[in-house]
Amino acid sequence: MIEQTKTGIEGLDDILNGGIVKNSTTLVSGNPGAGKSILCLQYIYNGVEKYDEKGIYLSFEEDESDLREAAESLGFDNWQDHVDNGNIKVYDKQVLLRENDFTSSLDILLEELEDGDYDRLVLDSLAMFELFFENEREKRTYLLKFTDILSDSGLTTLMTNEQGAVFPDTEVGLENYLTDGNIYLIQTPTDTGVNRYVWVAKMRKQNIETDIYPMEIDHGGIDVHQNASAFSMMSEEESPI
């Protein structure tokens, strides 16, 4: 049996047939505003609230106070309590970018991982993480080392990745192949706003539902609907994916 980590997100665990593979690294990609950080906040918060699993949140783009405001605006009212008692550990950009050096940032994290008390980790975002490295080869080498360290430490990890294109097949980077799973968040404009969708494109070691499913972002976070979207019903020639 493959051990799984439940995201606790309504509908998403059903698509994943139970959850994310334990000790794996999953890339969450999407264009700006698609809901990547919301999914990650929800993942960490649900871990503590629903499954007694502690989490680490690495944010290269936000201050700790910004994360708290975002979490509380979604209805994650106990976020700060969990931070204060150590169930959620936050490292924000003030800490991670202080030395402008990956080794220094990694040393900070390794000190926390020595105790082995944490089960979940978020890295938001990979684009900022990659600024530490001068070329593609160096980035690939350190990303592989980093994901191995996280897996060996018993962490089930989500990493976010900014994507400029609306549909993922037009912009697939090396990081998509280096991670164990790929989840895409897609938003398309309408006359009244946007339609949002989630697509689990890959999850190693387990069967998944690979249709595209509609989702909503509301108070309480992300909710994925079980009826496959119209995208999934298009012919291969018509489909944008």
C-alpha positions, -999 to +999 in steps of 0.1 A: +000+000+000+012+035-009+011+058+021-007+091+014-010+125+029-044+141+027-046+177+016-079+181+033-092+201+004-127+193-006-127+173-038-090+174-044-082+143-024-109+124-044-091+133-076-059+121-061-076+089-050-068+095-014-041+122-013-006+130-022+021+103-019+038+106+014+074+120+013+069+132-023+074+166-038+045+180-059+047+211-081+017+234-080+017+256-112-005+284-124-006+319-137-008+349-112-040+348-091-048+312-099-048+302-062-014+285-057-006+302-024-041+296-012-039+259-019-006+258+000-019+277+030-049+254+031-026+223+029-005+234+058-034+246+079-055+214+073-025+193+083-026+207+118-063+212+122-075+178+107-046+154+108-023+164+137+005+169+112+029+199+117+040+220+088+067+243+076+060+272+053+089+287+033+079+320+017+104+338-006+078+364-015+058+373+016+064+385+051+051+364+080+025+391+087+012+389+051+008+352+053-011+356+086-035+381+070-040+359+039-047+328+061-072+346+084-090+362+054-097+327+042-111+317+075-081+299+089-087+316+123-062+295+143-033+301+120-014+324+144-021+302+173-005+273+155+025+295+146+029+306+182+028+270+196+052+257+169+027+235+150+033+257+119+068+271+114+071+301+090+102+312+074+095+344+054+115+363+028+132+384+056+148+353+069+154+332+037+168+360+016+189+376+044+222+361+032+213+359-005+228+324-004+211+290-008+235+272+016+227+297+044+189+293+038+193+255+037+213+255+070+184+273+087+159+247+075+182+217+084+183+228+120+145+226+121+144+192+104+169+176+128+141+170+153+119+153+128+087+168+142+073+181+109+053+163+083+044+189+056+064+216+038+056+243+014+080+263-008+064+294-022+077+301-048+102+281-069+108+312-091+124+331-062+142+300-050+159+297-084+174+332-081+201+316-060+215+298-090+235+310-120+225+285-146+201+257-154+225+229-144+232+244-110+195+249-104+187+213-114+214+199-092+204+218-061+167+212-067+173+174-068+194+176-036+168+197-019+139+174-027+159+144-016+166+161+017+129+168+022+119+133+014+146+118+037+133+140+064+098+126+061+082+157+046+055+157+020+061+189+000+043+213-022+063+238-043+046+266-063+057+277-097+046+308-116+034+301-151+027+329-176+006+308-200-030+301-193-027+265-205+002+244-192+012+226-224+027+258-238+051+263-209+066+232-193+099+237-175+126+213-162+111+214-127+080+196-139+101+166-146+121+167-114+091+165-091+069+135-082+036+152-090+022+181-111-009+200-102-020+228-125-044+256-115-060+272-145-081+303-147-099+316-178-116+350-181-153+354-186-177+384-190-184+383-152-150+373-138-130+341-142-136+304-143-111+283-122-100+247-128-076+221-114-058+195-133-036+168-117-013+159-146+010+135-128+014+117-095+040+090-094+032+057-077-006+061-078-036+062-100-052+097-104-081+113-121-066+132-150-097+151-161-099+189-155-122+198-127-138+231-119-129+247-086-139+277-065-121+299-040-142+312-012-142+316+026-126+284+037-103+282+007-104+260-024-133+237-032-130+213-061-161+200-078-164+164-089-180+170-123-153+171-150-152+204-169-160+209-205-123+210-212-122+173-205-149+165-231-131+182-260-115+162-287-077+161-287-077+185-317-099+210-299-084+207-264-060+235-253-042+210-230 
